[in-house]
Amino acid sequence: MRLHCLYSKNRKWVLFLWLFFLFLLPSVSYAQNYKISGTVIDVQTKETLVGVPIIIKERSASGVASDENGKYSLTLPKGDYTLYIDYMGFEKKQMKISLTKNIRQDIELRQSSIGLNEVVVAAERPDANVSAPQTGIQRMEIKEINKLPVLLGERDIIKTIQLMPGVQGAGEGSSGFYVRGGSADQNLILLDNVSLYNASHLMGFFSTFNSEVLRDVTLYKGAMPSQYGERLASVLDVQQRNGDNRKYHVGGGIGLISSNINAEGPIQKGKSSFLIGARRTYADAVARLSGVKDAQNAYLYFYDLNMKLNFALSDKDQLSISGYLGKDKMVLKDAAETNWGNSFLAANWSRTINNKWISKTSLAYNQYDYYFGMEIGMDLKGEAKIKDYNLKQEFIFQPNKKSEWRFGLSVAHHDMAPGDYDLNSEQQNRIRLHHRYSLENGVYASNQLKINDNLEVIYGLRMSAFMALGKGEYYTLDADRNVTDSAWYNSGKVVKTYLNLEPRVSAAYKLNDVSSIKAAYARTVQNMHLLSYSAQGTPFDRWASSSNNIKPELADQVSLGYFRNFSDNMFEFSIEGYYKDMKNQLDFKDGADIEGYDVIETELLSGKGRAYGVELTLKKKTGRFTGWIGYTLAKSEKKIDGINENKWYNAFQDRTHDISIVGMYELNAKWSLSAAWVYYTGNAITYPSGKYQINGKDVMYYAERNGYRMPAYHRLDLGATCLLKKTSKFQSELVFSLYNAYGRENAYMIQFRTNSKDPSKTTAYQYSLFKFVPSISWNFKF
């Protein structure tokens, strides 16, 4: 009955979506050709390979690259052909085929043993920097990530992407990041197609991603493809490995404060596989064993578990089941306890319908929650939780070798519990904030079209439909954000619906074989908003969804860049500029208080924002010495009535300069060295403008929002890896690193306090987290 009511009230919208699909669906070609398809596989690891070029020698203009699942498909007239594969890091291969019917032909490639260089399994073509039409995209190789210096022995993909131009770390001790002037919550972070609300461990010192179980990492920071929505600034798409379906392997690592172990192997040989990974820190236990007095009554650790099962149900059907469970815990005996974490379970089914159609279906459940309790003079407990149920259906249609269509729909049901609080003193007090329920829908269609040898485009359209739902009480506010009325909505009742069209287009025009110009435009929409006082963010920040009083955030971004490769794709150079116009940007009123407050909308103001900048990259991809130099010149501002006298002011993520220099050197077959140096302008921050006294106590007051700067940040990290042993059955290595090698005391926090010697003066105190942090870890695999 409820579904019928929702359909009746939104039938015009449903009719529009139907017409939308009919309009965008391409005509079907009925040419009588035959199809050859299959999967490209690393013969040693049995992992699928992405971006492998497969050329038909008899038709020099014909070819295709394997997709994100390692699959390829070619449609050709009847005849005899030769498949030619030349992929960096692997031996060249030729295969004779006779095409008299549709056939399946898997391609197994063997890693090349020539030279000292470690094999890098690339997720894209060697010249993709020039030829690919997608702009603002960064793909990171896991083997490249594993070469970089680490903090406390933990390899971290979040720390690695912060070394890329246009991407800025939120600060020392934080796994948050900003992309092209957007805030940390404007990044959609996906693990096996499931979104994570908080991708950090230990208050941001580590991320949720265990690099030992990952396959590839892709960051979209420009015109993100139409299949992605829900966030404003970027998409970080992280995929786990499938696991070896031929042989069993066990690997792991032991460090000073953490260890990990993973296992993989066949369930049914050649048809199914499993992958399991586990990780845990034990810094508190080491401190207690070392006799540190302050650690005797404290516990501080995290653990996470990763799982993936992969099944080849048939030649046409592939099913994977992924899971993740992560939890942080901080306990001070008889005083306080906090814990937080993510968990999800997802199923992904891929089916090759015929030689032109592929279907992909995803079902997922994910949850983020936190809890805190204090027992100092009172018994205070609080908890919050977000639960999502997700469905996504996508179809891929390839009518010919020059065109590929993607279209589909996604549905997500959000159940957000912003906070339940219990205060037990002489009498019991309870606060139960209203749950907020919502339905977030999206439909999309896009086409990647090669118009000619020089011009290739990706264009598409996404439509999002966000519905705020009951059960709960919703409020009516006046112009001054005061509550004037309220209304109760029963379960499933639609409170407010927001419809938004999101056009996307990206194009690359090749000037010649080694250079191109790329341009893009994209509109993005965000309906889930993170409310935080801290620039770095904490696990206890409050999330709020769009409602009758909170509008969706909107962004329109344009970008233009020049891309050039040198020396047979050994070097890449790019310069890219962007401008982003943002609407319905949120910020707090002066003196806002959101803790334990149900009517959060009364503490918020909204307005517009803008971000613009230029990014430069010079990268060396091959050889014994590899690395890159990245530089970003940028500006990010907001203008919100009621803040800063209604004038433009710096967003807290505004940074003028951001520089990263990264180098990796293969010294010999045993030793590899790495170094990374970063510099960036200090974050914008609000400092007190003066003080006054109430009842003999000093009270600071603040005038200009984000009108000051934290000190500039810079740091050098060094790393070295020693290969102890490598055979066909066993491999082990030692990893050394020195974080903050020259001991820079970067500002983590600045506090202002009344000077104890002269009460008329106020003194600023700077606090730093790290000076020199050496670490060593031992990694193994057999």
LOBADO-709027 format. One record per residue (C-alpha): residue number from 1; residue in one letter; x negated, y negated, z negated. Coordinates in steps of 0.001 Angstrom, whole numbers, plus 500000, padded with zeros to 6 digits. Example, Ala and Ser with C-alpha at 12.3 -4.5 7.8 and 13.67 -1.06 7.14 Angstrom:
2
   num   residuo     east    north       up
     1         A   487700   504500   492200
     2         S   486330   501060   492860
END
This chain:
782
   num   residuo     east    north       up
     1         M   500000   500000   500000
     2         R   497183   497608   499091
     3         L   495375   498284   502372
     4         H   498632   497694   504262
     5         C   499109   494316   502530
     6         L   495548   493277   503247
     7         Y   495929   494255   506880
     8         S   499229   492399   507242
     9         K   497788   489211   505814
    10         N   494698   489430   507978
    11         R   496133   490966   511175
    12         K   495157   487910   513227
    13         W   491594   488351   512054
    14         V   491650   492075   512906
    15         L   493029   491292   516386
    16         F   490264   488746   516896
    17         L   487588   491336   515978
    18         W   489103   493808   518448
    19         L   489018   491246   521248
    20         F   485511   490295   520187
    21         F   484307   493865   520763
    22         L   486145   494209   524077
    23         F   484568   490985   525290
    24         L   481032   491989   524365
    25         L   481075   495616   525464
    26         P   479082   496034   528674
    27         S   480348   497911   531660
    28         V   479251   501539   531861
    29         S   477016   502676   534652
    30         Y   477902   506020   536186
    31         A   474738   506603   538192
    32         Q   474018   510329   538483
    33         N   470618   510611   536876
    34         Y   469058   512967   534371
    35         K   467735   512130   530943
    36         I   464568   513172   529142
    37         S   464474   512403   525428
    38         G   462707   513477   522280
    39         T   460613   512414   519307
    40         V   456963   511331   519167
    41         I   455152   513019   516271
    42         D   451712   512886   514650
    43         V   450611   516535   514948
    44         Q   448602   516358   511699
    45         T   451051   514607   509368
    46         K   454284   515496   511221
    47         E   455405   511891   510720
    48         T   457273   510202   513553
    49         L   455363   507469   515424
    50         V   456886   504093   516210
    51         G   456156   501919   519242
    52         V   454363   504583   521327
    53         P   454356   503591   525036
    54         I   455448   506436   527373
    55         I   454751   505701   531029
    56         I   455961   507559   534152
    57         K   452838   507741   536369
    58         E   454850   508221   539555
    59         R   456826   505057   538737
    60         S   454367   502537   537365
    61         A   457155   500128   536460
    62         S   459049   502746   534439
    63         G   458388   503378   530794
    64         V   459699   503082   527278
    65         A   458388   502785   523699
    66         S   459525   505032   520847
    67         D   462007   503358   518494
    68         E   461969   502883   514709
    69         N   462755   506604   514252
    70         G   460076   507743   516700
    71         K   462663   508626   519339
    72         Y   462428   507842   523058
    73         S   464784   508236   525998
    74         L   464273   507872   529772
    75         T   466844   508218   532566
    76         L   465426   509133   535999
    77         P   466532   510632   539316
    78         K   465964   514353   539880
    79         G   462294   515176   540520
    80         D   458855   516047   539155
    81         Y   457117   513508   536930
    82         T   454059   512998   534745
    83         L   454420   511433   531295
    84         Y   451334   509421   530327
    85         I   450752   508372   526700
    86         D   447860   506127   525631
    87         Y   448306   505058   521988
    88         M   445686   503324   519860
    89         G   444075   505715   517354
    90         F   445281   508860   519138
    91         E   444004   511025   521968
    92         K   445444   510269   525409
    93         K   447969   512751   526717
    94         Q   449592   513724   530045
    95         M   452632   515993   530370
    96         K   454152   517444   533555
    97         I   457944   517727   533610
    98         S   460487   518930   536166
    99         L   463719   516978   535771
   100         T   466612   519019   537150
   101         K   468910   518564   534140
   102         N   469003   516677   530861
   103         I   466086   517947   528760
   104         R   464573   517379   525338
   105         Q   460796   517096   525127
   106         D   459074   516213   521838
   107         I   455611   514672   522157
   108         E   452901   515592   519629
   109         L   449842   513331   519461
   110         R   446548   514153   517796
   111         Q   444538   511533   515916
   112         S   441310   510534   517622
   113         S   438084   511476   515825
   114         I   435883   509020   517764
   115         G   434173   506265   515763
   116         L   434243   505228   512145
   117         N   437512   503296   512203
   118         E   440406   504651   510202
   119         V   443403   505521   512327
   120         V   446086   502856   512097
   121         V   449555   504047   513022
   122         A   451015   500904   514552
   123         A   454720   500108   514313
   124         E   454648   498166   517578
   125         R   452905   497913   520938
   126         P   449329   496539   520916
   127         D   450489   493436   522849
   128         A   453799   493008   520976
   129         N   452598   489667   519631
   130         V   452953   488343   523194
   131         S   455566   490541   524870
   132         A   458227   491239   522202
   133         P   461209   488861   522391
   134         Q   461830   488904   518622
   135         T   460358   485812   516943
   136         G   459291   485281   513341
   137         I   458569   488959   512702
   138         Q   455757   490516   510638
   139         R   455075   494249   510585
   140         M   452644   495639   508027
   141         E   450859   498963   508322
   142         I   450771   500984   505088
   143         K   447145   501947   505723
   144         E   446271   498275   506110
   145         I   448088   497436   502864
   146         N   446144   500163   501084
   147         K   442832   498545   502044
   148         L   443555   495220   500352
   149         P   442457   494261   496806
   150         V   444951   495275   494134
   151         L   446078   494034   490737
   152         L   445557   496534   487898
   153         G   445177   499387   490388
   154         E   448648   499016   491962
   155         R   448978   498555   495729
   156         D   451895   496243   496371
   157         I   453626   495391   499653
   158         I   455262   492272   498147
   159         K   451863   490845   497230
   160         T   450662   491696   500747
   161         I   453433   489921   502664
   162         Q   452757   486823   500531
   163         L   449465   486584   502443
   164         M   451366   485968   505692
   165         P   452034   482468   507078
   166         G   455509   481197   506307
   167         V   455713   483444   503225
   168         Q   454832   482062   499805
   169         G   454543   483836   496481
   170         A   456772   482502   493709
   171         G   453745   482189   491422
   172         E   451427   484085   489121
   173         G   453121   487073   487543
   174         S   456051   487124   489975
   175         S   457074   489437   492785
   176         G   459482   486848   494160
   177         F   458651   485149   497451
   178         Y   459880   482235   499545
   179         V   460278   482358   503331
   180         R   460320   479173   505397
   181         G   461586   476956   502603
   182         G   464267   479339   501338
   183         S   464648   480331   497688
   184         A   463776   483798   496349
   185         D   467394   485024   496342
   186         Q   467774   484167   500048
   187         N   465713   487219   501047
   188         L   467533   490474   501820
   189         I   465296   493249   500462
   190         L   466140   496716   501801
   191         L   464811   500145   500895
   192         D   466100   502784   503328
   193         N   468863   500353   504386
   194         V   470031   499718   500785
   195         S   469750   496222   499290
   196         L   467926   495602   495998
   197         Y   468928   492672   493771
   198         N   465646   492606   491844
   199         A   462542   494082   493436
   200         S   460188   493625   490484
   201         H   458697   495502   487568
   202         L   457174   494112   484354
   203         M   458661   490612   484803
   204         G   457251   490395   488323
   205         F   453702   491705   487958
   206         F   454560   494722   490131
   207         S   457203   495368   492775
   208         T   459643   498278   492965
   209         F   457884   499686   496040
   210         N   455559   502661   495642
   211         S   453374   502413   498748
   212         E   452473   506111   498563
   213         V   455946   507125   499806
   214         L   456492   504392   502389
   215         R   456391   504628   506186
   216         D   456631   501057   507468
   217         V   457428   497504   506375
   218         T   459044   494836   508574
   219         L   459735   491224   507628
   220         Y   462091   489074   509731
   221         K   461625   485395   508920
   222         G   463013   483763   512069
   223         A   466032   484731   514155
   224         M   466833   487956   512361
   225         P   468659   490560   514518
   226         S   472460   490523   514428
   227         Q   472687   493826   512551
   228         Y   471369   492049   509454
   229         G   473432   489652   507350
   230         E   474184   488723   503736
   231         R   471119   486508   503148
   232         L   469960   483137   504419
   233         A   466177   483160   504849
   234         S   464732   486572   505712
   235         V   465035   490359   505765
   236         L   462392   492670   504290
   237         D   463148   496127   505714
   238         V   461190   498919   503968
   239         Q   461498   502567   505033
   240         Q   460368   505680   503187
   241         R   458553   508510   504938
   242         N   460478   511612   505975
   243         G   458014   514100   504551
   244         D   456109   516859   506368
   245         N   458435   519620   507599
   246         R   455530   521992   508352
   247         K   453138   521956   505357
   248         Y   453194   521162   501646
   249         H   451162   518261   500270
   250         V   450576   516753   496843
   251         G   449001   513347   496296
   252         G   448665   510762   493597
   253         G   446535   508289   491761
   254         I   445325   507615   488220
   255         G   444566   504038   487166
   256         L   443772   502087   484033
   257         I   447399   501269   483205
   258         S   449473   503323   485653
   259         S   449580   506601   487527
   260         N   451617   508039   490385
   261         I   452206   511400   491980
   262         N   454080   512482   495088
   263         A   454902   515775   496775
   264         E   456284   516626   500190
   265         G   456877   519661   502328
   266         P   459374   521772   504263
   267         I   462697   522970   502891
   268         Q   463266   525036   506032
   269         K   460108   524997   508104
   270         G   460346   522800   511160
   271         K   463921   521726   510410
   272         S   464055   519987   507048
   273         S   461752   518380   504530
   274         F   461575   516712   501124
   275         L   459580   513817   499689
   276         I   459411   512993   495977
   277         G   457391   510240   494322
   278         A   457023   509171   490695
   279         R   455178   506299   489030
   280         R   454727   505117   485427
   281         T   452703   502524   483530
   282         Y   451215   503082   480077
   283         A   449416   499848   479175
   284         D   451111   499770   475762
   285         A   450005   503326   474956
   286         V   446398   502528   475928
   287         A   446498   499424   473715
   288         R   447781   501432   470734
   289         L   445105   504099   471192
   290         S   442517   501316   471381
   291         G   443617   500059   467971
   292         V   445163   496778   469113
   293         K   447204   495733   466066
   294         D   449909   493787   467944
   295         A   450631   496842   470096
   296         Q   451434   499240   467266
   297         N   455096   498261   467113
   298         A   455626   497407   470778
   299         Y   456504   499313   473940
   300         L   456114   497889   477429
   301         Y   456319   500095   480496
   302         F   458182   500896   483691
   303         Y   458829   504037   485661
   304         D   460367   504705   489048
   305         L   461354   507754   491071
   306         N   461681   507964   494858
   307         M   463333   510774   496793
   308         K   464091   511529   500427
   309         L   465505   514647   502051
   310         N   465505   514966   505819
   311         F   467485   517522   507848
   312         A   467447   518215   511599
   313         L   470986   519569   511784
   314         S   470732   520086   515535
   315         D   468948   518663   518569
   316         K   471416   515777   518415
   317         D   471994   515279   514689
   318         Q   469648   514095   511960
   319         L   470654   513553   508330
   320         S   468590   511918   505585
   321         I   469464   511453   501916
   322         S   467501   508843   499976
   323         G   467441   507957   496318
   324         Y   465690   505581   493964
   325         L   465701   505078   490180
   326         G   463592   502423   488463
   327         K   463650   501161   484896
   328         D   461648   498652   482850
   329         K   461580   498654   479069
   330         M   460228   496111   476586
   331         V   460649   496903   472878
   332         L   459438   495165   469723
   333         K   460421   497427   466831
   334         D   463037   495996   464453
   335         A   463097   492757   466483
   336         A   464109   492937   470141
   337         E   464684   495255   473075
   338         T   465231   494577   476770
   339         N   465518   496852   479783
   340         W   466550   496467   483403
   341         G   466443   498427   486618
   342         N   467754   499438   490042
   343         S   469193   502723   491258
   344         F   470761   503896   494508
   345         L   471797   506947   496497
   346         A   472232   506734   500269
   347         A   473003   509017   503202
   348         N   472060   508175   506808
   349         W   473330   510237   509740
   350         S   472004   509694   513270
   351         R   473671   511411   516249
   352         T   472667   511342   519902
   353         I   476078   511423   521593
   354         N   474776   511622   525173
   355         N   471978   510234   527292
   356         K   473163   506649   526719
   357         W   474854   506535   523332
   358         I   473486   506931   519792
   359         S   475554   506670   516617
   360         K   474157   505742   513182
   361         T   476246   505993   510021
   362         S   475160   504944   506517
   363         L   476863   505379   503148
   364         A   475300   504027   499957
   365         Y   475880   503223   496306
   366         N   473500   500910   494468
   367         Q   473417   499353   491014
   368         Y   471400   496724   489187
   369         D   471753   496218   485432
   370         Y   470017   494697   482449
   371         Y   470388   494858   478672
   372         F   468940   492884   475783
   373         G   469272   493059   472026
   374         M   467846   491047   469123
   375         E   467817   491862   465424
   376         I   466177   488750   463948
   377         G   468651   487287   461461
   378         M   471518   488558   463591
   379         D   472534   491455   465772
   380         L   472947   490072   469296
   381         K   473432   492333   472295
   382         G   474185   491552   475896
   383         E   474347   493338   479219
   384         A   475202   492630   482842
   385         K   475676   494833   485881
   386         I   476199   494700   489646
   387         K   477585   497730   491516
   388         D   477875   497923   495304
   389         Y   479551   500474   497592
   390         N   478375   500210   501205
   391         L   479402   501585   504601
   392         K   477709   500772   507903
   393         Q   478462   502132   511367
   394         E   476283   501252   514344
   395         F   476255   502317   517999
   396         I   473297   501934   520341
   397         F   474060   501912   524066
   398         Q   471308   501956   526696
   399         P   472894   501672   530162
   400         N   469487   501363   531838
   401         K   465835   500816   531042
   402         K   466208   497023   530965
   403         S   469118   496703   528578
   404         E   469929   497979   525100
   405         W   473098   497122   523204
   406         R   473703   497399   519465
   407         F   477082   496869   517913
   408         G   478693   497915   514693
   409         L   480324   496970   511443
   410         S   479423   496913   507765
   411         V   481557   496853   504616
   412         A   480310   496233   501073
   413         H   482423   496179   497910
   414         H   480782   494196   495089
   415         D   481662   494706   491418
   416         M   479819   492046   489429
   417         A   479899   492017   485604
   418         P   478070   488749   484746
   419         G   477814   489447   481035
   420         D   479219   491167   477959
   421         Y   477915   489827   474633
   422         D   478305   491094   471059
   423         L   477261   489017   468048
   424         N   477495   490817   464726
   425         S   476899   488710   461627
   426         E   479380   488302   458791
   427         Q   482155   488638   461319
   428         Q   482085   490197   464746
   429         N   482221   488004   467836
   430         R   482584   489280   471367
   431         I   482357   487508   474697
   432         R   483525   489323   477833
   433         L   482946   487329   480989
   434         H   485347   488062   483829
   435         H   484230   490623   486381
   436         R   484043   489260   489896
   437         Y   485110   491593   492699
   438         S   484603   490919   496390
   439         L   484607   492548   499804
   440         E   481867   491556   502247
   441         N   482485   492593   505865
   442         G   480515   492067   509026
   443         V   480885   492968   512699
   444         Y   478187   492361   515269
   445         A   477053   492947   518828
   446         S   473663   492224   520386
   447         N   471823   492955   523599
   448         Q   468098   493151   524291
   449         L   467777   492373   527982
   450         K   464707   492305   530202
   451         I   465729   489771   532849
   452         N   462502   490105   534843
   453         D   458839   490921   534288
   454         N   458282   487594   532531
   455         L   461500   486900   530604
   456         E   463103   489025   527903
   457         V   465860   487955   525499
   458         I   467798   489244   522508
   459         Y   471193   487619   522075
   460         G   474045   488517   519795
   461         L   476882   487437   517601
   462         R   477773   488418   514064
   463         M   480979   487572   512258
   464         S   481093   487762   508477
   465         A   484296   487918   506452
   466         F   483925   487502   502697
   467         M   486950   488006   500445
   468         A   486933   487097   496741
   469         L   489266   489549   495013
   470         G   491087   490008   491728
   471         K   491224   491368   489012
   472         G   490370   488256   487064
   473         E   491057   484635   486198
   474         Y   490093   481952   488708
   475         Y   489943   478242   487993
   476         T   490921   474986   489685
   477         L   488411   472139   489333
   478         D   488742   468401   489857
   479         A   486222   466133   491614
   480         D   484121   465949   488439
   481         R   483937   469764   488185
   482         N   486272   469922   485197
   483         V   488851   472716   484848
   484         T   492383   471499   485493
   485         D   494200   474803   485915
   486         S   493715   478556   486105
   487         A   495490   481537   487649
   488         W   495321   485274   487059
   489         Y   494909   487556   490080
   490         N   495763   491246   489922
   491         S   493428   493953   491127
   492         G   492849   493795   494894
   493         K   494618   490459   495335
   494         V   492785   488197   497810
   495         V   491783   484928   496133
   496         K   489843   483312   498978
   497         T   488600   484407   502414
   498         Y   485646   482891   504256
   499         L   485128   483646   507965
   500         N   481871   482604   509648
   501         L   480430   483187   513103
   502         E   476661   483745   513254
   503         P   475214   483437   516768
   504         R   471623   484640   517245
   505         V   469316   484354   520256
   506         S   465590   484924   520691
   507         A   463597   484820   523936
   508         A   460029   485347   525121
   509         Y   458666   484032   528415
   510         K   455309   485492   529459
   511         L   453030   482888   530994
   512         N   450626   485670   531995
   513         D   449507   489065   530687
   514         V   447977   487602   527513
   515         S   450155   484630   526524
   516         S   453791   483687   526080
   517         I   456182   481100   524724
   518         K   458973   482174   522373
   519         A   462037   480297   521194
   520         A   464919   481237   518912
   521         Y   468070   480021   517206
   522         A   470005   481723   514426
   523         R   472821   480969   512032
   524         T   472900   482933   508776
   525         V   475405   483084   505902
   526         Q   474991   484050   502230
   527         N   477754   484816   499725
   528         M   475766   486209   496768
   529         H   473909   483499   494839
   530         L   471209   483759   492170
   531         L   471463   481143   489411
   532         S   468097   480622   487717
   533         Y   466383   477859   485762
   534         S   462982   479382   486519
   535         A   461117   478882   489776
   536         Q   459699   482415   489425
   537         G   462991   483994   488382
   538         T   463519   486655   485711
   539         P   465380   489983   485572
   540         F   468043   488275   483432
   541         D   469013   485563   485904
   542         R   472705   485409   486642
   543         W   474246   486264   489994
   544         A   477460   484642   491218
   545         S   479521   485374   494316
   546         S   481364   482951   496584
   547         S   484776   482060   495181
   548         N   487474   479425   495495
   549         N   484953   476950   494015
   550         I   481623   478273   495363
   551         K   481308   478139   499148
   552         P   479046   480384   501247
   553         E   475582   479013   501941
   554         L   474912   478343   505646
   555         A   471664   477883   507552
   556         D   470901   476997   511180
   557         Q   467287   477615   512188
   558         V   465494   476828   515447
   559         S   461914   477853   516184
   560         L   459416   477504   519014
   561         G   455997   479104   519321
   562         Y   453004   479834   521514
   563         F   451381   483291   521346
   564         R   448058   484379   522831
   565         N   445970   487557   522676
   566         F   442249   487849   523429
   567         S   439697   490565   524179
   568         D   442091   493344   525195
   569         N   444476   492620   522280
   570         M   441679   492702   519710
   571         F   442527   489140   518598
   572         E   445944   487541   518154
   573         F   446655   483829   517872
   574         S   449981   482134   517316
   575         I   451358   478735   516424
   576         E   455043   478488   515580
   577         G   457173   475594   514387
   578         Y   460624   475758   512814
   579         Y   463402   473532   511511
   580         K   466148   474820   509212
   581         D   469323   472916   508325
   582         M   471158   474283   505262
   583         K   474630   473599   503860
   584         N   476338   474376   500531
   585         Q   473053   474620   498678
   586         L   473494   475099   494935
   587         D   471700   473459   492023
   588         F   472423   472860   488362
   589         K   473875   469703   486908
   590         D   471563   467838   484556
   591         G   471708   469578   481178
   592         A   473558   472614   482578
   593         D   474176   475631   480342
   594         I   475066   478947   481987
   595         E   474350   481472   479245
   596         G   477514   483226   478099
   597         Y   479699   480745   479984
   598         D   482574   482103   482043
   599         V   483426   479046   484166
   600         I   479990   478878   485773
   601         E   481256   476652   488606
   602         T   481549   473666   486252
   603         E   477749   473683   485781
   604         L   476917   473728   489499
   605         L   476684   471116   492222
   606         S   476364   471732   495949
   607         G   474956   469794   498865
   608         K   472644   470165   501824
   609         G   469051   471165   502386
   610         R   466412   471107   505076
   611         A   463134   472908   505644
   612         Y   460608   472496   508419
   613         G   457023   473433   509091
   614         V   454275   474817   511307
   615         E   452613   478235   510955
   616         L   449248   479216   512444
   617         T   447770   482711   512549
   618         L   444488   484107   513849
   619         K   444185   487865   513442
   620         K   441559   490474   514349
   621         K   443290   493847   514736
   622         T   440601   496373   515709
   623         G   436966   497103   515027
   624         R   434987   497672   511843
   625         F   435868   494181   510663
   626         T   439570   493246   510651
   627         G   441653   490587   508947
   628         W   443462   487307   509470
   629         I   443620   483626   508654
   630         G   447046   482121   508025
   631         Y   448001   478505   507401
   632         T   451403   476911   506777
   633         L   452224   473206   506672
   634         A   455787   472889   505367
   635         K   458463   470847   503615
   636         S   461645   471947   501792
   637         E   464175   469470   500354
   638         K   467708   469164   498977
   639         K   470245   466363   498806
   640         I   473068   466904   496339
   641         D   475434   464281   495005
   642         G   474942   463929   491258
   643         I   471233   464806   491316
   644         N   468293   462409   491736
   645         E   470596   459437   492406
   646         N   472017   461272   495438
   647         K   468646   461023   497254
   648         W   466584   463752   498902
   649         Y   464371   465613   496412
   650         N   461883   468471   496637
   651         A   463209   472008   496281
   652         F   461189   473833   493647
   653         Q   459774   476116   496395
   654         D   458443   473117   498343
   655         R   454735   473428   499111
   656         T   452817   471262   501527
   657         H   449853   473550   502219
   658         D   449515   477330   502057
   659         I   446335   479096   503200
   660         S   445324   482768   503136
   661         I   442095   484333   504398
   662         V   441931   488142   504444
   663         G   439036   490347   505521
   664         M   438488   494129   505605
   665         Y   435187   495740   506585
   666         E   434368   499408   507251
   667         L   430823   499503   505918
   668         N   430314   503156   506844
   669         A   432213   506438   506799
   670         K   432287   506349   502988
   671         W   432725   502718   501932
   672         S   435213   500046   502946
   673         L   435292   496508   501517
   674         S   438024   493879   501358
   675         A   438570   490319   500164
   676         A   441504   487901   500046
   677         W   441417   484180   499212
   678         V   444573   482125   498775
   679         Y   445247   478442   498198
   680         Y   448530   476579   497955
   681         T   449929   473288   496772
   682         G   451472   473511   493316
   683         N   455216   474080   493016
   684         A   457527   471103   492659
   685         I   458593   470745   489018
   686         T   460595   468453   486767
   687         Y   458537   466890   483957
   688         P   460007   464849   481082
   689         S   460220   461125   481756
   690         G   460453   460101   478120
   691         K   461781   461075   474699
   692         Y   464122   459911   471973
   693         Q   464917   461045   468437
   694         I   468006   462709   466988
   695         N   467995   463330   463232
   696         G   464257   462801   463150
   697         K   463550   465320   465929
   698         D   462028   464467   469308
   699         V   464218   465237   472335
   700         M   462778   465053   475863
   701         Y   464824   463586   478673
   702         Y   464328   464154   482394
   703         A   464937   461745   485262
   704         E   463566   462617   488720
   705         R   464382   466204   489768
   706         N   461256   468098   490939
   707         G   459381   464816   491237
   708         Y   456041   466215   489989
   709         R   453647   469029   490961
   710         M   452040   471932   489195
   711         P   448257   471995   489721
   712         A   447086   473485   493020
   713         Y   446631   477257   492962
   714         H   443702   479206   494392
   715         R   442236   482655   493784
   716         L   439735   485155   495251
   717         D   440322   488913   495046
   718         L   437708   491544   495928
   719         G   438165   495243   496618
   720         A   436150   498325   497551
   721         T   437152   501882   498391
   722         C   434776   504818   498143
   723         L   435766   507992   499982
   724         L   434518   510783   497706
   725         K   435594   513746   499807
   726         K   437637   514362   502941
   727         T   438371   517759   504425
   728         S   441328   519230   506274
   729         K   442795   520316   502914
   730         F   441661   517753   500348
   731         Q   440903   514056   500136
   732         S   439948   511839   497196
   733         E   438776   508263   496769
   734         L   437906   505670   494153
   735         V   439410   502197   494470
   736         F   437706   499246   492759
   737         S   439106   495737   492590
   738         L   438430   492406   490924
   739         Y   441452   490099   490712
   740         N   440642   486379   490422
   741         A   436937   486948   491008
   742         Y   435726   483441   490094
   743         G   437959   483139   487043
   744         R   440228   480277   488089
   745         E   442657   479454   485237
   746         N   445748   478822   487335
   747         A   448752   477277   485641
   748         Y   451519   479735   484832
   749         M   453499   477342   482656
   750         I   453161   473772   481352
   751         Q   454860   472725   478143
   752         F   455251   469251   476647
   753         R   455104   468897   472879
   754         T   454788   466022   470407
   755         N   451142   465484   469489
   756         S   450609   466703   465920
   757         K   448025   464001   465186
   758         D   449891   461106   466809
   759         P   453701   461633   466845
   760         S   454136   458694   469201
   761         K   452383   460656   471921
   762         T   453404   463719   473915
   763         T   450796   466237   475073
   764         A   450988   468643   478017
   765         Y   449736   472192   477385
   766         Q   448829   474505   480267
   767         Y   449144   478275   479916
   768         S   447404   480737   482222
   769         L   447930   484478   482653
   770         F   444820   485948   484221
   771         K   441180   485069   484386
   772         F   439076   488066   485515
   773         V   441012   491322   485960
   774         P   438857   494310   487022
   775         S   440465   497667   487750
   776         I   439591   501133   488985
   777         S   441795   503993   490140
   778         W   441304   507473   491573
   779         N   443559   508637   494422
   780         F   443853   512162   495751
   781         K   445778   514224   498300
   782         F   445812   517910   499158
END
